[in-house]
Amino acid sequence: MILYSPITFRNLELKNRWVMSPMCMYSSENGLANDFHFVHYASRAQGGTGLIIVEATGVVPEGRITPKCAGLWNDEQTQSFKKIVDFVHQNSESKIGIQLGHAGRKSSTWNGKQLSLEEGWETVAPSKIPYHESERVPHELTIPEIKKLVQDFKDATRRALEAGFDVIEIHAAHGYLIHQFMSPLSNVRNDEYGGSFENRIRFLVEIVDAVNDLLDENHPLFVRISGTEYTENGWSLEESVELAKFLKDKKVDLIDVSSGGNIHGAKITLFDGYQVPLAAEIRKKTGMKTGAVGLIKTAETAEEILEKGEADLILVAREILRNPYLAIQGSFNGKGECDFPHQYDRARI
């Protein structure tokens, strides 16, 4: 099975194509990873997952989606993650990455509602356009503030490397800050960060360059994007293809293809594997390695995606929450070998 074959990004080999997709757990205090996070991520490593990607992690306090989201803006947070990373490396063949992001105008929320300034903080965005008309108008970032955020992504990357993470993923999807810059519906600037396609992707490209300054051949760089935002005149699959071509030349190793999130009320039809065609189109048009995500529930479905050449990695979210041992159990048909904790050998048959 392709699903249980290794794949290499730069010099980093993943033992199989299963990836735990980054999912917010809303369980941090002051951005710190805690015992819950240790059990949560370590159990997926014990379950044979080839790559674990830690949830969206704010590069600054104001970049978190909620006050309970993880962060990586100080050394204490670095150490809280290092405990998890060390366990994964010492007790499994899994690799572990982290998704770095900034929520922009979609930050300072709880249970999907924007917090008051007393409970939360002022939001920022490329333009003075709120995500929903009921929300406060975000602060429009100045060029010096944009440059500072690029440095913040670089600083968070340095801390991630100090914690021992194998992969860095930049979160440029789901209507968060980088995506807000990319979309002409949320970015109406008239300077070098707005207007043309090249200007709207500039913030992401500058972050990619800054992060790559710190990465060596043992640490790949992934970028998660929304392949489309399902809205007329918004960010499109065609632009995603062009972006992937650009990022391929910028030494990005994989495009993790999700969708939506930037336009309130956009209509999305959900079905098993609904985002796979986006990853397939980008891979076909660019030769870029892609990750497929979106209601992928079984090893059989995952294998079919890989056999058709629609993606190179399979990212699972809800299903791996339901079953931390998804990768191991998917190998039980005898067609694939999967890392199995030696302590559990008696359960192999």
C-alpha positions in Angstrom: 0.0 0.0 0.0 1.2 3.5 -0.8 -0.4 4.6 2.4 2.3 2.7 4.4 5.2 3.6 2.2 7.8 6.2 3.3 8.1 9.6 1.8 10.9 12.1 2.1 10.8 15.9 2.4 14.2 17.4 2.2 16.1 14.9 4.3 13.2 14.1 6.6 11.6 10.7 6.0 8.0 10.0 7.1 7.4 6.3 7.7 3.8 6.5 6.2 1.4 8.9 4.7 -0.9 9.4 7.6 -0.8 12.9 9.1 -2.7 14.2 12.1 -4.1 17.5 10.9 -3.7 20.5 13.2 -6.8 21.0 15.3 -7.3 23.7 18.0 -7.8 22.2 21.4 -8.7 25.4 23.3 -6.9 24.1 26.3 -3.9 26.3 26.9 -3.3 28.9 29.6 -1.1 31.7 28.5 -0.3 29.8 25.4 1.4 26.9 27.3 1.1 23.3 26.3 0.1 21.2 29.3 -0.6 17.6 30.4 -3.7 17.4 28.2 -1.6 18.3 25.1 1.0 15.7 26.1 -1.5 12.9 26.2 -3.3 14.1 23.2 -0.3 14.2 20.8 1.7 11.4 22.4 -1.2 9.0 21.9 -1.3 9.7 18.2 2.4 8.9 18.0 1.7 5.6 19.8 -1.0 5.0 17.2 1.5 4.9 14.3 0.8 8.3 12.7 3.5 9.2 10.3 3.4 12.9 11.0 1.7 14.8 13.8 1.1 18.5 13.3 0.4 20.5 16.4 -2.6 22.8 16.4 -2.5 26.4 15.2 -0.1 28.2 17.5 -0.1 32.0 17.8 3.2 33.8 17.0 2.0 36.7 19.2 -0.6 36.8 22.0 -3.0 38.8 19.8 -2.6 36.2 17.0 -4.5 33.5 18.9 -8.0 32.6 17.8 -9.1 32.4 21.5 -7.4 33.1 24.9 -7.1 29.3 25.3 -5.1 28.7 22.1 -1.5 27.7 22.1 1.3 30.2 21.6 5.0 30.2 20.8 6.1 33.8 21.6 8.3 33.0 24.7 10.8 30.5 26.0 8.5 29.0 28.6 6.1 27.9 25.8 9.1 26.4 24.0 9.9 24.2 27.0 6.2 23.1 27.3 6.3 21.8 23.8 9.7 20.3 24.1 8.4 17.7 26.6 5.9 16.5 24.0 8.4 16.5 21.1 11.0 14.6 23.1 8.5 11.9 24.0 7.3 11.5 20.4 10.9 11.1 19.2 12.0 8.8 22.0 9.0 6.4 21.9 7.8 6.2 18.3 8.8 6.5 14.7 6.5 9.4 14.2 7.6 12.9 13.2 6.1 16.0 14.7 5.5 19.5 13.3 3.8 22.6 14.4 1.5 25.0 12.6 2.3 28.7 13.2 -0.3 31.3 12.6 -2.0 34.6 13.3 -5.8 34.8 13.3 -6.0 38.5 12.3 -9.6 39.8 12.3 -10.8 36.3 13.4 -8.9 36.4 16.7 -10.2 37.4 20.2 -13.1 35.0 20.1 -14.7 32.4 22.3 -17.4 29.8 21.2 -17.4 31.5 17.8 -18.3 35.0 19.2 -16.0 38.0 19.3 -14.9 38.9 22.8 -15.2 42.4 24.2 -12.1 44.5 24.4 -12.2 43.9 28.2 -12.2 40.1 27.8 -10.1 40.0 24.6 -8.0 42.4 22.5 -8.1 44.6 19.4 -8.0 42.6 16.2 -5.9 43.5 13.2 -6.3 42.9 9.5 -5.0 44.0 6.1 -8.0 46.3 5.7 -10.7 47.8 7.9 -13.2 45.0 7.1 -14.6 42.9 9.9 -15.3 39.2 9.4 -19.0 39.8 10.3 -20.9 43.0 10.3 -21.6 42.7 14.0 -17.9 42.7 14.9 -15.6 45.6 15.6 -13.7 47.1 12.7 -10.2 45.7 12.9 -7.1 47.9 13.0 -5.5 48.1 9.6 -1.9 47.0 9.8 0.8 49.5 8.8 3.8 48.5 6.8 6.1 48.5 9.9 3.6 46.4 11.7 3.5 43.9 8.8 7.3 43.7 8.9 7.2 43.1 12.6 4.8 40.2 12.1 7.1 38.6 9.6 9.8 38.7 12.2 7.4 37.3 14.8 6.9 34.2 12.5 10.6 33.9 12.2 11.1 34.1 16.0 8.4 31.5 16.6 10.1 29.2 14.1 13.4 29.6 16.0 11.6 28.5 19.2 9.9 25.6 17.4 13.3 24.4 16.2 14.7 24.8 19.8 11.7 22.6 21.0 12.8 20.0 18.4 9.9 20.1 15.9 10.7 18.3 12.6 8.3 20.3 10.3 7.1 23.9 10.3 3.7 24.6 8.7 2.6 28.2 8.0 -1.2 28.7 8.4 -2.3 30.6 5.4 -5.9 29.2 5.3 -9.3 29.4 6.9 -9.7 33.2 6.8 -6.9 33.9 9.2 -4.4 36.8 8.8 -2.3 35.5 5.9 -5.4 34.4 4.0 -7.0 37.8 4.7 -4.1 39.4 2.8 -4.4 36.9 -0.1 -8.1 37.5 -0.7 -9.3 40.5 -2.7 -12.5 40.5 -0.6 -10.7 41.1 2.7 -7.7 43.0 1.3 -8.5 46.3 -0.4 -5.1 48.0 0.3 -3.5 50.2 -2.4 0.1 49.8 -1.3 2.6 47.0 -2.0 0.5 44.5 0.1 -2.7 45.0 -1.8 -4.3 45.0 -5.3 -2.5 42.6 -7.7 -2.0 38.9 -7.0 1.7 39.4 -6.5 1.0 42.1 -3.9 -1.6 40.1 -2.0 0.7 37.1 -1.6 3.6 39.3 -0.6 3.0 38.9 3.2 3.0 35.1 2.9 6.1 35.1 0.6 8.0 37.3 3.1 7.1 34.9 5.9 8.2 31.9 3.8 11.6 33.6 3.1 12.1 34.5 6.7 11.2 31.1 8.0 13.4 29.4 5.4 16.3 31.4 6.6 16.3 29.2 9.7 15.4 25.8 8.2 18.1 23.3 7.1 17.8 20.2 4.9 16.4 18.2 7.8 13.4 20.5 8.5 10.8 20.9 5.7 8.4 23.7 5.3 4.7 23.2 4.6 2.0 25.8 3.9 -1.7 25.3 4.5 -4.0 27.2 2.2 -7.7 27.4 1.4 -7.8 26.2 -2.2 -11.0 28.3 -2.7 -13.2 30.5 -0.5 -16.4 29.5 -2.3 -17.3 33.1 -3.2 -17.5 35.0 -6.5 -14.5 37.2 -7.0 -12.8 35.8 -4.0 -9.6 33.7 -3.6 -9.9 30.9 -6.2 -8.5 27.5 -7.1 -6.8 29.2 -10.1 -5.0 31.6 -7.8 -4.1 28.7 -5.5 -2.4 26.9 -8.5 -0.4 30.1 -9.3 0.5 30.4 -5.6 1.7 26.8 -5.5 4.0 27.4 -8.5 5.4 30.4 -6.8 6.0 28.7 -3.5 7.6 25.7 -5.1 10.3 28.0 -6.3 10.5 29.4 -2.8 11.5 26.0 -1.4 8.1 25.1 0.2 7.9 21.4 0.3 4.2 20.7 0.5 0.9 22.6 0.1 -1.7 21.4 2.6 -4.9 22.0 0.8 -8.0 22.9 2.8 -10.7 25.5 1.9 -13.1 28.2 3.0 -13.1 30.2 6.2 -12.6 33.8 5.0 -16.1 34.8 3.9 -19.0 34.7 6.5 -21.9 32.7 5.1 -20.1 31.1 2.2 -22.0 28.0 1.1 -19.9 24.8 1.3 -21.2 21.4 0.4 -19.7 18.8 2.7 -19.1 15.1 1.6 -16.4 12.6 2.3 -13.2 13.8 0.7 -14.8 17.1 -0.5 -11.5 19.0 -0.6 -9.5 16.2 -2.3 -10.1 17.6 -5.8 -8.5 20.9 -4.8 -5.3 19.1 -3.8 -5.4 17.0 -6.9 -5.7 20.0 -9.2 -2.8 21.8 -7.6 -0.6 18.7 -7.7 -1.5 18.1 -11.4 -0.9 21.6 -12.5 2.3 22.3 -10.6 4.0 19.1 -9.7 4.0 20.3 -6.1 3.5 17.7 -3.4 0.1 18.2 -1.7 -1.7 17.0 1.4 -5.4 16.1 1.1 -7.8 16.8 4.0 -11.5 16.8 4.5 -13.7 14.0 5.9 -11.3 11.2 5.0 -12.3 8.4 7.2 -10.8 5.1 6.2 -7.5 3.5 5.0 -9.3 2.4 1.9 -10.3 5.9 0.9 -6.8 7.2 1.8 -5.2 4.6 -0.4 -7.4 5.3 -3.3 -6.5 9.0 -3.1 -2.8 8.2 -3.2 -3.2 5.6 -6.0 -5.0 8.1 -8.2 -2.1 10.6 -7.7 -4.4 13.2 -6.1 -2.2 13.8 -3.1 1.0 12.7 -1.4 -0.1 12.9 2.3 -3.4 12.1 3.9 -4.4 14.5 6.7 -7.1 13.3 9.1 -8.8 15.4 11.7 -12.2 14.2 13.1 -11.4 10.5 12.5 -8.1 10.6 14.4 -9.9 12.3 17.3 -12.3 9.3 17.3 -9.5 6.8 16.9 -5.9 7.6 17.9 -4.8 4.2 16.5 -6.2 4.8 13.0 -2.9 4.3 11.3 -2.2 1.0 13.1 -5.7 -0.4 12.6 -5.6 0.5 9.0 -2.5 -1.7 8.5 -4.2 -4.8 10.1 -5.3 -6.1 6.7 -1.7 -7.2 6.2 -1.0 -4.9 3.3 1.0 -2.4 5.2 3.6 -2.3 8.0 3.0 0.3 10.7 5.0 1.3 13.7 3.6 -0.6 16.7 4.6 0.2 20.3 6.6 -2.8 21.6 4.7 -2.7 24.8 1.5 -3.6 22.9 2.9 -6.4 20.8 0.5 -8.9 22.3 -2.3 -7.0 20.6 -0.8 -7.1 17.1 -2.8 -10.2 16.2 
